[in-house]
Amino acid sequence: MTRRTEWPVGATDPGAGPCSGFAAGHLAESGCEDEHGYESAYGPEAGDGHGPGPGPGSASGSGEGAGRRARSRSRSSGSPSSSRAEKGEPRDPVEQARNICLRLLTGTPRTRKQLADALRKREIPDEAAEQVLSRFEDVGLIDDAAFADAWVESRHHGRGLARRALVRELRTKGVDSAVIDEAVGQLDAEQEEATARELVARKLRSTRGLDRDRRLRRLAGMLARKGYGEGMALRVVRQALEEEGEDTEGLDEPF
């Protein structure tokens, strides 16, 4: 039987993420905020002579008008660096990497490799990326083992995937082989076969009216696409057909 992985409050299966739940408990320790507030350097505009306040003829009005003109020139002729500052975009590559990772982790847990690939795509220097990724691992924002456990549980119970298919998926996400073996090892052969039977039972009705061989191919093909081995698929389908009164003589050979 599988060992049920409990994600912390706020996170669901691999469709829900560490920063919204799994990561939230670590934010205080890591100093990670999802958004960085930015307070504009420009306050509310003063009176312009068309409403309450000094008019353009007063000294005060002249000073305020000059101030507005100066601010306008500053905004219109700002350099790229000042533009980035006004948008709240950090220039420090470590801070950039940190913000990118937090955005990606919000709503969806990700593996270290997935985050590393995203940082490389954004041209974050390797040294800065390594610093941030290691820190996130230290505080639990990145946890490939927890990711793999949750992935196996979610994809097996939700989609009926067998161990072979789960291994393929986790490899594409960059999970270490030893971690994958540990995660899929929770799914024993008995549970895998029980799930295969459930899948066939749900699909069986839609094959009624077809000849036996076509039913066999359709049901066995469905199991094969989900990663079930040929021997198990044949055994499960044969038993299901027998229960419906089909003659299964000759179906002992691999299809």
Salt bridges, closest charged atoms under 4 A:
GLU33 OE1 - ARG98 NH2 2.97
GLU45 OE1 - ARG71 NH2 3.52
GLU95 OE2 - HIS36 NE2 3.28
GLU95 OE2 - ARG98 NH1 3.04
ASP117 OD2 - LYS113 NZ 2.82
ASP117 OD1 - ARG120 NH1 2.93
GLU130 OE2 - ARG112 NH2 2.80
GLU137 OE1 - ARG112 NH1 2.65
ASP149 OD2 - ARG3 NH2 3.31
GLU153 OE2 - ARG4 NH1 2.65
GLU169 OE2 - ARG155 NH2 2.60
GLU192 OE1 - ARG163 NH2 2.96
GLU193 OE2 - ARG197 NH2 2.49
GLU193 OE1 - ARG235 NH2 2.80
ASP213 OD1 - ARG212 NH2 3.30
GLU242 OE2 - ARG238 NH2 3.63
GLU244 OE2 - ARG208 NH2 2.58
GLU244 OE1 - ARG215 NH2 2.76
GLU246 OE2 - ARG215 NH1 3.14
ASP252 OD1 - ARG238 NE 3.25
